[in-house]
Amino acid sequence: MRSSAIALVLTTFLANYAVADQLIRIENGLTYAIPKGSPAAFAKRGDYTTAFFDGQFRLSGKYFYSRLPSISNEDIEDPGIRLYFIPDRKTRMKLPYWVQRGHVKEIWFTNNADFIHDVIPPSVITSIGTSGRVASGRVTIVVDSYQASVECDTPSYAVRYIAVNALQSTHITQAGELPDGC
């Protein structure tokens, strides 16, 4: 029983490496994998655990947007905005990821205002206000400047939004649990 459990873990671990065209070792055992056929090519290492990638490509998946009551935090563009993107499986399997945590689960934007302007109707933004409700929708977008980093043992992925390629309707739901950092 124990040997089959070890074999399963080892097989799963090696499967992640088998689909990787390139492994990028950053520091202290931190390794990013770039899957074969990835639209993002490793460009350079940044500070600490950050890796930057070149390439413009399409992302397909679902976005989630909400606006929280104003909080004091001068480090981010608009502290009340919560916006993230969950890529579909096909897209996710092509993106560089932190080997120790598996494939990308969510992506943040480095330019929220541009995405919101192009994708989320003003009537939806007004309707949501700071109620804590969430707008979501399926979309295919064009992005570049992919980056990966790890903080507090949690991977974070970000892109720069460029344009909408295909947009489906937006839905508003009651507040859900949005991912958060440490």
KOLKOLKE-870274 format. One record per residue: residue in one letter; x, y, z of N, C-alpha, C, O in turn. Coordinates in pm, 1 decimal, m for minus. Example, Ala and Ser with C-alpha at 12.3 -4.5 7.8 and 13.67 -1.06 7.14 Angstrom:
2
(A, (1319.0, m569.0, 780.0), (1230.0, m450.0, 780.0), (1320.0, m330.0, 780.0), (1423.6, m331.9, 846.5)),
(S, (1285.0, m225.0, 708.0), (1367.0, m106.0, 714.0), (1290.0, 3.0, 787.0), (1340.9, 113.8, 803.9)),
//
This chain:
182
(M, (83.6, m119.6, 0.0), (0.0, 0.0, 0.0), (87.7, 125.4, 0.0), (66.8, 217.4, m79.2)),
(R, (186.4, 127.4, 90.5), (272.6, 244.4, 101.2), (352.7, 264.5, m27.3), (368.6, 377.5, m73.6)),
(S, (403.2, 154.9, m85.2), (482.7, 168.1, m207.0), (398.9, 217.6, m324.3), (449.2, 291.9, m408.5)),
(S, (271.7, 177.8, m331.2), (187.5, 228.3, m440.8), (154.6, 376.0, m421.1), (140.4, 449.4, m518.9)),
(A, (142.1, 420.9, m295.7), (119.0, 563.2, m269.2), (241.3, 644.7, m309.1), (228.2, 751.7, m368.6)),
(I, (358.4, 595.1, m277.0), (483.3, 663.4, m314.3), (497.0, 666.2, m465.7), (537.6, 767.8, m522.1)),
(A, (463.9, 556.7, m531.9), (471.9, 550.4, m677.9), (376.5, 650.5, m741.3), (411.1, 714.8, m840.4)),
(L, (255.8, 664.5, m684.8), (158.0, 759.3, m737.7), (208.5, 902.9, m724.2), (198.7, 981.5, m818.4)),
(V, (262.4, 936.9, m607.4), (316.8, 1070.8, m585.0), (433.3, 1096.8, m680.9), (441.8, 1204.0, m741.0)),
(L, (521.8, 1000.1, m695.0), (637.0, 1015.3, m783.9), (592.3, 1029.7, m929.2), (646.3, 1112.8, m1002.1)),
(T, (495.2, 950.6, m971.7), (443.7, 959.3, m1108.0), (381.9, 1095.7, m1134.4), (405.5, 1154.9, m1239.7)),
(T, (303.0, 1146.2, m1039.9), (241.0, 1277.8, m1053.5), (347.7, 1386.1, m1062.8), (339.4, 1475.8, m1146.7)),
(F, (448.3, 1376.8, m975.6), (557.3, 1474.6, m974.3), (631.5, 1473.5, m1107.5), (657.7, 1579.4, m1164.6)),
(L, (665.5, 1354.9, m1157.3), (739.4, 1344.5, m1282.5), (654.6, 1386.6, m1402.2), (707.6, 1437.1, m1501.2)),
(A, (523.9, 1366.1, m1393.6), (435.0, 1407.6, m1502.5), (440.5, 1558.7, m1521.1), (435.6, 1607.8, m1633.9)),
(N, (450.6, 1632.5, m1410.7), (463.7, 1778.3, m1422.1), (590.4, 1815.4, m1496.7), (590.2, 1907.4, m1578.5)),
(Y, (698.7, 1744.3, m1468.8), (824.5, 1773.3, m1536.3), (823.4, 1724.8, m1680.6), (886.2, 1786.2, m1766.9)),
(A, (752.6, 1614.8, m1707.8), (752.2, 1557.1, m1841.2), (692.0, 1652.2, m1943.8), (735.5, 1653.5, m2058.9)),
(V, (592.1, 1732.4, m1904.3), (529.3, 1823.7, m1998.8), (603.4, 1956.4, m2004.6), (569.2, 2042.4, m2085.8)),
(A, (703.2, 1974.5, m1921.0), (776.2, 2101.2, m1919.1), (886.9, 2099.4, m2023.9), (968.3, 2007.2, m2029.0)),
(D, (888.1, 2201.0, m2105.5), (992.8, 2217.1, m2203.6), (1116.9, 2274.9, m2137.1), (1229.9, 2245.7, m2176.2)),
(Q, (1093.4, 2357.4, m2036.1), (1203.5, 2426.9, m1971.0), (1172.1, 2445.8, m1822.8), (1058.6, 2475.9, m1786.0)),
(L, (1272.6, 2428.1, m1738.8), (1259.4, 2454.5, m1595.8), (1347.2, 2573.3, m1561.4), (1463.8, 2578.5, m1600.8)),
(I, (1291.5, 2668.9, m1487.8), (1364.2, 2788.6, m1446.1), (1380.8, 2781.8, m1294.8), (1283.1, 2789.0, m1220.4)),
(R, (1503.8, 2768.1, m1250.5), (1531.1, 2763.1, m1106.6), (1564.0, 2904.5, m1059.6), (1655.1, 2969.2, m1111.3)),
(I, (1488.7, 2950.6, m961.7), (1504.8, 3088.5, m915.2), (1596.8, 3093.6, m793.7), (1710.5, 3139.5, m805.1)),
(E, (1550.7, 3047.9, m678.6), (1633.2, 3045.5, m557.5), (1567.9, 2956.4, m453.7), (1447.1, 2933.2, m458.9)),
(N, (1645.5, 2906.8, m360.6), (1596.9, 2824.1, m250.4), (1503.2, 2712.2, m295.8), (1403.1, 2684.8, m229.6)),
(G, (1534.3, 2648.2, m407.3), (1453.5, 2537.2, m455.0), (1329.0, 2577.4, m531.5), (1253.5, 2490.5, m575.3)),
(L, (1305.4, 2706.2, m548.9), (1188.8, 2753.2, m623.6), (1213.5, 2730.5, m772.7), (1312.9, 2777.0, m828.6)),
(T, (1121.0, 2657.9, m835.8), (1135.4, 2625.8, m977.2), (1005.3, 2653.8, m1050.6), (898.3, 2611.7, m1006.6)),
(Y, (1014.3, 2724.9, m1162.7), (900.9, 2746.8, m1251.0), (916.2, 2654.5, m1370.9), (1027.1, 2633.4, m1419.9)),
(A, (804.4, 2599.4, m1418.1), (803.7, 2515.6, m1537.7), (735.5, 2591.9, m1650.3), (633.2, 2657.4, m1629.9)),
(I, (793.3, 2582.3, m1768.3), (731.6, 2639.8, m1887.8), (688.1, 2521.7, m1974.2), (772.7, 2453.0, m2031.4)),
(P, (557.4, 2497.1, m1984.5), (509.1, 2382.9, m2063.6), (546.2, 2395.4, m2211.1), (562.4, 2505.5, m2263.7)),
(K, (559.5, 2279.8, m2276.4), (585.0, 2280.3, m2420.5), (471.5, 2352.9, m2489.9), (354.6, 2333.8, m2456.4)),
(G, (505.8, 2434.9, m2585.2), (404.8, 2508.5, m2660.8), (350.5, 2630.8, m2588.4), (252.4, 2690.4, m2632.7)),
(S, (413.2, 2668.6, m2477.8), (367.1, 2785.9, m2403.1), (383.4, 2912.5, m2488.1), (484.2, 2928.3, m2556.9)),
(P, (284.9, 3001.9, m2483.6), (298.4, 3127.9, m2556.2), (388.4, 3227.8, m2482.8), (420.6, 3333.6, m2536.8)),
(A, (428.6, 3194.5, m2360.5), (512.4, 3282.6, m2279.2), (654.5, 3225.6, m2272.0), (674.3, 3111.0, m2231.5)),
(A, (751.3, 3305.4, m2311.2), (891.1, 3264.3, m2310.7), (963.4, 3335.0, m2195.9), (945.0, 3454.7, m2174.2)),
(F, (1045.2, 3260.2, m2123.3), (1118.7, 3319.2, m2011.3), (1204.9, 3434.5, m2061.2), (1277.7, 3421.1, m2159.5)),
(A, (1195.6, 3549.2, m1991.4), (1273.2, 3668.4, m2029.2), (1384.0, 3695.9, m1928.4), (1500.3, 3711.5, m1965.6)),
(K, (1346.6, 3701.8, m1798.0), (1447.6, 3733.7, m1696.9), (1393.8, 3706.9, m1557.1), (1273.4, 3694.1, m1534.5)),
(R, (1487.8, 3699.1, m1465.5), (1454.2, 3690.5, m1323.4), (1437.8, 3830.5, m1269.5), (1508.3, 3922.9, m1310.1)),
(G, (1344.0, 3845.5, m1177.4), (1326.3, 3973.5, m1110.3), (1376.8, 3962.5, m968.2), (1459.2, 3876.4, m937.3)),
(D, (1328.1, 4048.8, m882.7), (1364.8, 4044.3, m741.4), (1308.3, 3919.1, m676.2), (1197.5, 3876.1, m708.3)),
(Y, (1384.2, 3861.1, m585.1), (1341.7, 3749.2, m502.4), (1287.5, 3633.3, m583.8), (1365.4, 3559.1, m643.7)),
(T, (1155.5, 3615.5, m587.8), (1096.3, 3496.7, m650.5), (1027.5, 3527.0, m783.4), (956.6, 3441.0, m835.7)),
(T, (1045.7, 3644.0, m838.3), (972.8, 3684.8, m958.2), (1044.5, 3642.3, m1086.1), (1166.4, 3653.6, m1098.6)),
(A, (963.9, 3592.8, m1180.8), (1013.0, 3559.6, m1314.5), (926.2, 3634.3, m1415.2), (803.8, 3637.1, m1402.3)),
(F, (989.8, 3694.7, m1515.3), (918.9, 3769.0, m1618.9), (926.1, 3692.3, m1750.4), (1026.4, 3628.3, m1781.8)),
(F, (816.2, 3700.4, m1826.9), (805.6, 3625.9, m1951.6), (763.9, 3719.3, m2064.9), (687.1, 3813.1, m2044.3)),
(D, (815.7, 3692.3, m2185.2), (779.9, 3767.4, m2305.0), (673.6, 3690.1, m2382.0), (657.3, 3569.3, m2364.7)),
(G, (602.2, 3762.1, m2466.8), (505.3, 3699.3, m2555.3), (366.8, 3757.4, m2537.7), (320.5, 3778.8, m2425.8)),
(Q, (301.7, 3782.4, m2649.4), (163.5, 3827.7, m2648.9), (78.0, 3706.6, m2685.3), (110.8, 3633.5, m2778.8)),
(F, (m31.4, 3684.7, m2611.9), (m113.0, 3565.8, m2636.3), (m255.2, 3585.5, m2588.1), (m287.0, 3684.1, m2521.6)),
(R, (m340.8, 3489.8, m2622.8), (m480.7, 3492.6, m2581.3), (m498.5, 3412.3, m2453.5), (m437.9, 3306.7, m2435.3)),
(L, (m583.1, 3464.8, m2365.4), (m627.2, 3393.4, m2245.4), (m777.6, 3375.1, m2256.1), (m849.8, 3470.7, m2284.5)),
(S, (m824.8, 3255.4, m2233.9), (m968.6, 3228.8, m2229.0), (m1002.7, 3180.0, m2089.7), (m927.8, 3103.0, m2029.4)),
(G, (m1116.9, 3225.5, m2038.8), (m1158.5, 3182.6, m1906.8), (m1266.5, 3272.9, m1851.4), (m1345.5, 3330.7, m1926.0)),
(K, (m1269.0, 3284.5, m1720.1), (m1374.5, 3358.8, m1651.8), (m1312.3, 3462.7, m1558.6), (m1219.4, 3432.9, m1483.6)),
(Y, (m1365.0, 3584.8, m1564.6), (m1316.4, 3690.0, m1474.7), (m1416.4, 3708.0, m1359.7), (m1533.8, 3672.9, m1370.7)),
(F, (m1366.0, 3763.7, m1249.8), (m1447.4, 3795.8, m1132.0), (m1409.5, 3936.4, m1087.5), (m1291.6, 3968.1, m1071.5)),
(Y, (m1511.5, 4020.6, m1067.6), (m1489.3, 4160.0, m1029.6), (m1582.0, 4195.2, m913.7), (m1700.2, 4160.8, m915.2)),
(S, (m1528.4, 4263.1, m814.5), (m1611.0, 4320.9, m708.1), (m1541.3, 4446.8, m658.9), (m1424.5, 4471.1, m689.3)),
(R, (m1613.5, 4524.4, m583.8), (m1557.2, 4647.3, m529.4), (m1592.4, 4651.9, m382.3), (m1709.2, 4645.7, m344.0)),
(L, (m1490.0, 4662.7, m301.6), (m1506.9, 4667.1, m157.2), (m1511.6, 4811.7, m110.1), (m1463.2, 4901.0, m179.6)),
(P, (m1568.8, 4835.7, 6.4), (m1562.0, 4972.1, 60.7), (m1416.3, 5016.3, 67.9), (m1327.5, 4934.4, 91.2)),
(S, (m1392.0, 5143.4, 48.2), (m1257.5, 5198.0, 44.3), (m1177.1, 5161.4, 168.7), (m1226.0, 5169.1, 281.4)),
(I, (m1052.7, 5121.4, 144.8), (m959.7, 5090.5, 252.9), (m831.5, 5169.2, 227.0), (m807.2, 5213.3, 114.7)),
(S, (m752.3, 5186.3, 327.4), (m630.2, 5263.5, 311.6), (m514.7, 5171.7, 275.0), (m470.9, 5090.3, 356.3)),
(N, (m465.5, 5185.2, 152.1), (m349.6, 5110.1, 106.3), (m295.0, 5182.2, m16.0), (m353.6, 5173.5, m124.0)),
(E, (m185.7, 5251.9, m1.1), (m131.2, 5332.1, m110.0), (m49.6, 5251.2, m209.0), (m2.0, 5306.1, m308.4)),
(D, (m32.2, 5120.6, m184.0), (52.7, 5040.7, m271.2), (m16.9, 4988.2, m395.6), (49.8, 4940.2, m487.2)),
(I, (m148.5, 4995.9, m401.1), (m217.8, 4943.7, m518.5), (m302.4, 5052.3, m582.9), (m343.7, 5147.9, m517.4)),
(E, (m327.7, 5036.0, m712.5), (m394.5, 5137.5, m794.3), (m527.5, 5182.1, m734.8), (m551.1, 5302.1, m720.5)),
(D, (m613.1, 5089.7, m700.8), (m742.6, 5121.2, m640.7), (m772.1, 5012.4, m538.9), (m809.8, 4901.7, m577.4)),
(P, (m756.3, 5040.2, m411.1), (m766.2, 4935.7, m309.5), (m903.2, 4870.0, m299.1), (m914.3, 4761.4, m242.2)),
(G, (m1006.7, 4932.1, m351.8), (m1139.1, 4872.5, m341.7), (m1170.0, 4770.0, m449.3), (m1264.6, 4692.7, m434.7)),
(I, (m1093.0, 4767.5, m556.6), (m1120.6, 4676.7, m667.7), (m1061.2, 4539.3, m642.2), (m944.5, 4526.2, m605.5)),
(R, (m1142.9, 4438.1, m662.2), (m1096.8, 4298.3, m658.3), (m1126.7, 4241.1, m795.3), (m1243.4, 4224.2, m830.4)),
(L, (m1025.5, 4211.3, m873.0), (m1041.0, 4160.9, m1008.0), (m940.1, 4050.0, m1031.4), (m820.0, 4069.8, m1012.8)),
(Y, (m988.1, 3934.2, m1071.9), (m897.8, 3825.6, m1107.6), (m959.7, 3741.9, m1217.7), (m1077.8, 3756.3, m1249.3)),
(F, (m879.0, 3654.3, m1276.0), (m916.2, 3577.4, m1393.2), (m880.8, 3431.6, m1370.4), (m769.9, 3401.0, m1326.8)),
(I, (m973.3, 3341.6, m1399.3), (m946.6, 3197.6, m1389.6), (m941.6, 3142.3, m1532.1), (m1044.0, 3134.6, m1600.0)),
(P, (m821.9, 3104.1, m1576.8), (m810.6, 3053.9, m1714.3), (m876.8, 2916.8, m1728.8), (m881.0, 2838.3, m1634.0)),
(D, (m928.7, 2889.0, m1849.7), (m985.3, 2756.7, m1873.5), (m871.3, 2654.5, m1876.9), (m753.9, 2691.0, m1883.8)),
(R, (m907.2, 2528.8, m1871.9), (m806.6, 2422.1, m1860.1), (m704.6, 2425.0, m1974.9), (m584.3, 2413.9, m1951.4)),
(K, (m752.4, 2439.8, m2097.0), (m661.9, 2438.7, m2211.6), (m559.6, 2551.6, m2201.4), (m441.3, 2531.4, m2228.6)),
(T, (m605.0, 2669.1, m2162.5), (m516.1, 2784.5, m2146.7), (m419.1, 2761.5, m2030.6), (m298.8, 2784.1, m2043.6)),
(R, (m472.5, 2716.5, m1917.9), (m393.1, 2695.0, m1795.9), (m276.8, 2599.0, m1819.2), (m167.8, 2619.1, m1765.7)),
(M, (m299.5, 2495.5, m1898.4), (m196.8, 2393.2, m1919.5), (m78.3, 2444.2, m2001.8), (25.1, 2377.8, m2008.4)),
(K, (m92.2, 2560.1, m2063.8), (16.1, 2617.3, m2145.1), (93.6, 2728.2, m2074.2), (193.6, 2776.8, m2127.0)),
(L, (49.1, 2768.5, m1956.3), (112.4, 2881.1, m1887.6), (224.1, 2836.1, m1793.1), (212.1, 2732.0, m1728.5)),
(P, (332.5, 2913.6, m1784.6), (436.6, 2883.8, m1686.6), (378.3, 2884.9, m1545.3), (288.9, 2963.8, m1514.9)),
(Y, (429.6, 2796.7, m1459.5), (375.7, 2781.6, m1323.9), (484.7, 2739.2, m1226.1), (590.5, 2690.3, m1265.7)),
(W, (456.8, 2758.8, m1098.6), (546.3, 2716.0, m991.4), (528.8, 2565.9, m975.1), (420.2, 2519.1, m940.7)),
(V, (634.5, 2490.6, m999.4), (629.6, 2344.8, m998.4), (575.0, 2290.4, m865.8), (496.0, 2196.0, m865.7)),
(Q, (616.4, 2349.0, m753.7), (577.9, 2296.8, m622.7), (428.1, 2310.7, m593.3), (378.8, 2245.9, m500.9)),
(R, (354.5, 2392.7, m668.4), (210.7, 2412.1, m642.7), (121.8, 2375.9, m760.6), (m0.5, 2384.9, m750.2)),
(G, (180.1, 2335.6, m871.4), (99.4, 2294.2, m986.2), (58.8, 2410.1, m1075.3), (104.5, 2523.3, m1058.9)),
(H, (m27.9, 2378.7, m1169.3), (m66.4, 2475.2, m1272.5), (m139.1, 2597.2, m1215.8), (m191.8, 2594.8, m1104.6)),
(V, (m140.1, 2702.4, m1295.1), (m201.0, 2830.8, m1259.3), (m348.9, 2812.7, m1225.9), (m422.4, 2745.5, m1298.2)),
(K, (m390.8, 2873.2, m1115.9), (m532.0, 2868.7, m1077.4), (m601.6, 3001.5, m1104.9), (m718.9, 3003.8, m1142.2)),
(E, (m529.7, 3112.2, m1086.6), (m587.7, 3243.5, m1111.6), (m478.6, 3340.1, m1155.3), (m360.6, 3321.4, m1125.8)),
(I, (m521.3, 3443.3, m1225.9), (m429.3, 3543.9, m1278.1), (m483.5, 3681.7, m1241.9), (m604.1, 3705.9, m1246.7)),
(W, (m393.2, 3770.5, m1205.9), (m428.1, 3909.3, m1173.1), (m383.5, 3996.7, m1288.8), (m303.9, 3954.0, m1372.5)),
(F, (m434.3, 4118.3, m1293.7), (m397.5, 4212.0, m1400.2), (m310.6, 4323.3, m1343.0), (m332.1, 4368.5, m1230.5)),
(T, (m212.8, 4366.9, m1420.9), (m128.8, 4479.1, m1378.7), (m192.8, 4611.8, m1417.7), (m146.8, 4717.9, m1375.6)),
(N, (m298.4, 4606.2, m1497.9), (m368.4, 4726.9, m1541.8), (m520.5, 4705.0, m1532.6), (m589.1, 4698.2, m1634.6)),
(N, (m570.9, 4694.4, m1411.9), (m713.7, 4670.0, m1387.1), (m804.7, 4767.3, m1462.0), (m904.3, 4725.7, m1521.2)),
(A, (m771.4, 4895.4, m1459.7), (m860.2, 4997.1, m1517.0), (m886.7, 4972.0, m1665.2), (m999.3, 4991.0, m1711.4)),
(D, (m785.6, 4929.9, m1740.1), (m803.1, 4903.9, m1883.1), (m898.0, 4786.0, m1905.8), (m987.2, 4792.5, m1990.5)),
(F, (m877.8, 4678.0, m1829.2), (m964.8, 4561.0, m1840.8), (m1109.3, 4598.8, m1806.7), (m1201.9, 4566.5, m1881.1)),
(I, (m1127.3, 4666.3, m1695.3), (m1262.1, 4704.8, m1650.7), (m1329.9, 4792.4, m1755.9), (m1447.2, 4771.7, m1787.2)),
(H, (m1257.8, 4889.4, m1810.2), (m1313.5, 4980.0, m1911.1), (m1364.3, 4904.5, m2033.9), (m1471.9, 4934.4, m2085.5)),
(D, (m1286.0, 4805.8, m2080.9), (m1319.5, 4734.1, m2203.7), (m1417.7, 4618.7, m2184.7), (m1491.7, 4584.9, m2277.1)),
(V, (m1419.0, 4558.4, m2066.7), (m1491.5, 4432.3, m2048.9), (m1619.5, 4444.3, m1966.3), (m1719.7, 4381.1, m1999.6)),
(I, (m1618.4, 4522.6, m1861.4), (m1732.2, 4526.2, m1769.6), (m1818.8, 4648.5, m1798.2), (m1771.2, 4761.6, m1789.2)),
(P, (m1945.5, 4626.5, m1832.7), (m2033.5, 4739.3, m1864.3), (m2047.0, 4836.4, m1745.8), (m2053.9, 4793.3, m1630.7)),
(P, (m2050.8, 4967.5, m1774.2), (m2066.1, 5066.8, m1666.8), (m2190.0, 5041.0, m1580.6), (m2187.7, 5066.1, m1460.1)),
(S, (m2297.3, 4991.4, m1641.0), (m2419.3, 4963.3, m1563.7), (m2395.2, 4854.4, m1459.5), (m2454.5, 4857.6, m1351.7)),
(V, (m2309.4, 4759.0, m1490.8), (m2276.9, 4651.8, m1395.4), (m2192.9, 4708.8, m1281.8), (m2216.1, 4677.2, m1165.1)),
(I, (m2096.2, 4792.2, m1315.5), (m2010.8, 4853.7, m1213.2), (m2096.1, 4936.7, m1117.7), (m2077.7, 4929.5, m996.2)),
(T, (m2189.0, 5015.2, m1171.5), (m2278.7, 5096.5, m1089.2), (m2368.2, 5008.1, m1003.3), (m2387.8, 5035.5, m884.9)),
(S, (m2422.2, 4902.8, m1062.4), (m2512.3, 4812.5, m990.7), (m2442.4, 4744.9, m872.7), (m2501.4, 4728.5, m765.9)),
(I, (m2319.6, 4706.9, m892.2), (m2244.8, 4639.3, m785.6), (m2207.7, 4736.8, m675.2), (m2218.0, 4704.2, m557.0)),
(G, (m2164.2, 4857.2, m713.6), (m2120.9, 4955.0, m613.5), (m2018.9, 4892.5, m520.0), (m1923.8, 4828.7, m565.1)),
(T, (m2038.3, 4910.4, m390.8), (m1951.1, 4848.3, m290.4), (m2030.7, 4747.5, m208.3), (m2002.6, 4726.2, m90.4)),
(S, (m2130.3, 4685.6, m271.7), (m2219.7, 4591.7, m203.0), (m2153.2, 4459.9, m167.9), (m2204.5, 4384.1, m85.5)),
(G, (m2039.7, 4432.2, m229.7), (m1975.4, 4304.0, m208.0), (m2021.7, 4199.0, m308.1), (m1968.9, 4087.8, m310.8)),
(R, (m2121.4, 4234.6, m391.3), (m2163.0, 4139.6, m494.7), (m2052.4, 4126.8, m598.9), (m1964.6, 4212.6, m607.8)),
(V, (m2057.2, 4019.6, m677.4), (m1950.6, 3987.6, m771.7), (m2005.6, 3981.6, m914.0), (m2108.4, 3918.7, m939.0)),
(A, (m1936.7, 4047.2, m1006.5), (m1968.2, 4034.7, m1148.5), (m1870.1, 3933.9, m1206.9), (m1751.8, 3934.2, m1173.0)),
(S, (m1919.7, 3849.0, m1293.7), (m1832.3, 3751.7, m1358.8), (m1879.4, 3728.6, m1500.7), (m1995.5, 3752.3, m1534.1)),
(G, (m1788.3, 3682.1, m1582.8), (m1822.8, 3652.0, m1720.4), (m1710.7, 3578.0, m1789.5), (m1595.1, 3584.2, m1747.7)),
(R, (m1745.9, 3508.2, m1895.5), (m1646.9, 3437.1, m1976.2), (m1595.7, 3533.1, m2083.4), (m1671.8, 3610.7, m2141.2)),
(V, (m1466.3, 3526.0, m2108.3), (m1404.8, 3618.4, m2202.6), (m1275.8, 3557.0, m2257.9), (m1209.8, 3476.9, m2191.7)),
(T, (m1242.5, 3595.9, m2378.4), (m1111.0, 3566.8, m2435.3), (m1045.9, 3702.3, m2458.2), (m1103.0, 3790.3, m2522.6)),
(I, (m926.3, 3717.4, m2404.9), (m856.0, 3845.3, m2411.3), (m714.8, 3826.3, m2464.9), (m662.3, 3715.0, m2466.6)),
(V, (m655.1, 3934.2, m2507.9), (m515.8, 3934.6, m2551.3), (m435.0, 4000.0, m2439.1), (m472.1, 4105.5, m2387.8)),
(V, (m324.1, 3935.6, m2401.8), (m240.4, 3984.4, m2291.3), (m92.2, 3972.6, m2328.8), (m56.3, 3909.7, m2428.4)),
(D, (m8.2, 4034.2, m2246.9), (136.0, 4013.2, m2255.1), (195.3, 4038.9, m2117.1), (122.4, 4053.4, m2018.9)),
(S, (326.9, 4044.5, m2110.5), (398.5, 4073.7, m1984.5), (358.9, 3979.5, m1872.2), (332.4, 4023.7, m1760.4)),
(Y, (354.6, 3850.1, m1900.9), (322.1, 3748.8, m1799.6), (432.2, 3747.4, m1694.7), (550.5, 3754.8, m1727.8)),
(Q, (393.0, 3737.9, m1568.3), (491.5, 3727.2, m1460.9), (442.8, 3631.5, m1353.9), (322.8, 3616.5, m1330.9)),
(A, (536.9, 3568.5, m1290.4), (507.1, 3473.1, m1183.4), (591.8, 3508.9, m1062.1), (707.6, 3548.7, m1075.0)),
(S, (532.4, 3494.2, m944.4), (607.7, 3517.9, m820.9), (546.3, 3434.2, m709.6), (436.7, 3380.0, m723.2)),
(V, (619.1, 3425.3, m600.2), (571.5, 3350.3, m483.8), (591.1, 3438.4, m361.7), (698.8, 3493.9, m340.0)),
(E, (485.2, 3450.3, m282.2), (492.5, 3524.1, m156.8), (411.2, 3446.9, m54.0), (300.6, 3401.0, m82.6)),
(C, (466.1, 3433.2, 64.4), (398.8, 3359.0, 172.7), (361.5, 3219.0, 126.4), (253.1, 3170.3, 158.7)),
(D, (449.2, 3153.7, 51.4), (428.1, 3017.3, 3.9), (306.3, 3005.6, m87.9), (247.9, 2898.1, m101.1)),
(T, (268.3, 3117.5, m151.5), (153.4, 3120.2, m240.9), (196.8, 3178.3, m375.6), (252.7, 3287.8, m381.2)),
(P, (170.7, 3104.1, m484.9), (207.2, 3157.9, m615.9), (111.8, 3269.0, m659.5), (m6.0, 3269.3, m623.5)),
(S, (164.3, 3362.0, m736.5), (84.0, 3471.7, m790.7), (125.4, 3491.2, m936.4), (244.0, 3491.9, m969.4)),
(Y, (25.9, 3506.8, m1022.0), (51.0, 3524.4, m1163.9), (m19.8, 3650.7, m1210.8), (m132.5, 3677.9, m1169.5)),
(A, (45.4, 3727.2, m1296.4), (m13.6, 3852.1, m1344.4), (18.6, 3870.9, m1492.1), (118.6, 3820.1, m1542.9)),
(V, (m68.9, 3945.4, m1559.6), (m49.7, 3979.7, m1700.1), (m90.7, 4124.9, m1721.9), (m159.2, 4185.0, m1639.3)),
(R, (m47.6, 4179.0, m1833.9), (m95.5, 4310.1, m1875.7), (m203.1, 4286.3, m1981.0), (m177.9, 4224.9, m2084.7)),
(Y, (m322.3, 4335.5, m1953.0), (m434.6, 4323.5, m2045.6), (m412.2, 4417.0, m2164.9), (m369.9, 4531.2, m2147.7)),
(I, (m441.4, 4367.0, m2287.3), (m427.1, 4449.1, m2407.8), (m562.5, 4474.4, m2474.2), (m597.9, 4589.4, m2499.9)),
(A, (m639.2, 4367.2, m2502.4), (m764.9, 4384.6, m2575.8), (m859.1, 4266.3, m2553.9), (m817.8, 4157.8, m2512.9)),
(V, (m987.3, 4291.0, m2582.5), (m1087.8, 4185.0, m2579.9), (m1085.9, 4114.8, m2714.8), (m1078.7, 4180.2, m2818.8)),
(N, (m1092.2, 3982.2, m2713.7), (m1101.3, 3905.5, m2836.4), (m1244.3, 3853.9, m2854.2), (m1298.9, 3858.9, m2964.5)),
(A, (m1304.9, 3804.5, m2745.8), (m1444.1, 3756.5, m2747.7), (m1500.8, 3771.5, m2607.5), (m1435.6, 3737.9, m2508.7)),
(L, (m1623.6, 3822.7, m2600.4), (m1685.7, 3849.4, m2470.7), (m1825.5, 3790.7, m2467.0), (m1905.1, 3811.0, m2558.7)),
(Q, (m1854.8, 3717.4, m2359.8), (m1990.2, 3667.9, m2337.4), (m2054.7, 3754.6, m2230.8), (m1990.1, 3845.7, m2179.0)),
(S, (m2177.7, 3729.3, m2197.4), (m2250.7, 3814.3, m2102.8), (m2190.2, 3811.9, m1962.5), (m2122.7, 3716.7, m1923.3)),
(T, (m2216.4, 3919.3, m1888.6), (m2170.4, 3933.9, m1750.9), (m2286.0, 3899.1, m1657.5), (m2401.3, 3933.0, m1684.3)),
(H, (m2253.5, 3831.0, m1547.4), (m2353.9, 3793.1, m1447.9), (m2315.8, 3853.9, m1314.0), (m2197.5, 3868.5, m1283.2)),
(I, (m2415.2, 3889.2, m1235.2), (m2391.2, 3942.0, m1100.5), (m2444.3, 3840.7, m999.9), (m2557.6, 3793.9, m1010.8)),
(T, (m2360.5, 3807.4, m901.2), (m2399.9, 3713.0, m797.1), (m2368.8, 3771.0, m660.4), (m2299.6, 3872.2, m649.3)),
(Q, (m2419.3, 3707.6, m558.1), (m2387.2, 3748.6, m421.3), (m2239.1, 3726.5, m396.6), (m2174.2, 3648.1, m465.8)),
(A, (m2187.5, 3795.3, m298.8), (m2045.0, 3788.2, m268.4), (m2002.2, 3644.7, m245.3), (m2069.6, 3567.4, m177.4)),
(G, (m1889.7, 3612.0, m303.0), (m1828.5, 3481.7, m280.7), (m1695.0, 3504.4, m214.6), (m1660.0, 3617.5, m180.7)),
(E, (m1622.8, 3400.7, m196.7), (m1491.1, 3410.9, m134.8), (m1389.5, 3442.7, m242.6), (m1362.2, 3358.8, m328.5)),
(L, (m1333.6, 3561.7, m239.8), (m1230.2, 3599.2, m334.0), (m1094.9, 3563.9, m274.4), (m1075.2, 3577.7, m153.7)),
(P, (m1001.3, 3518.5, m357.3), (m870.4, 3481.7, m303.5), (m800.0, 3601.7, m244.0), (m820.2, 3714.6, m288.6)),
(D, (m718.5, 3578.1, m144.7), (m646.2, 3683.4, m77.6), (m506.8, 3634.5, m45.8), (m481.3, 3514.2, m51.1)),
(G, (m417.9, 3722.8, m13.6), (m279.5, 3688.9, 17.8), (m264.8, 3635.4, 158.6), (m354.3, 3569.0, 210.9)),
(C, (m152.5, 3664.3, 218.7), (m114.1, 3607.9, 349.0), (m221.8, 3620.9, 454.0), (m202.8, 3577.8, 567.7)),
//
